[in-house]
Amino acid sequence: MPRNRESWRASARAIAACLMTIGLLAVAIPSTPSHAQASGQVRVKIVKAGLLIGGGTGTGVLTYRGRDYPFNVSGVSFGITAGATVGRLDGRASGIHEVGDFAGTYSSVGGGAALVGGINGVHLRNEKGVTIVLQGPKAGVEFAANLSTITISMK
């Protein structure tokens, strides 16, 4: 029995030494900032008009990792478009590795209608894998079923 007790104590000391070493390494290794994807809050004001081919322009702000980044929006839509609207959209952008990923050309297929007022929603994706989902009220008169290309450029 003394032999089993000694083996057990040796094993316990080895486990304790391993745990202490792991603990010391965890404290000693410097932490680095995460370069993983993060999401940001997006606010956009856009004015658009069209008859068959539509166009729009606007401004917005991306709030990403505690900072605000203003941007410009311009776009063209092809399909059935008639009318003019002003909209304010809010939503989220995901898949951002760094702020520069947000700028680029986004594509969307969609449609909507407004008579004096309505609700607008859009789901966009750019070539860098950033996805933006926006929704909000719009005012004006519009009927649209189209393919849109939207360009976002940082100010």
Secondary structure as GFF3:
##gff-version 3
##sequence-region A 1 155
A	DSSP	alpha_helix	2	28	.	.	.	ID=ss1
A	DSSP	beta_strand	38	64	.	.	.	ID=ss2
A	DSSP	beta_strand	67	96	.	.	.	ID=ss3
A	DSSP	three_ten_helix	99	101	.	.	.	ID=ss4
A	DSSP	beta_strand	104	126	.	.	.	ID=ss5
A	DSSP	beta_strand	131	154	.	.	.	ID=ss6
###
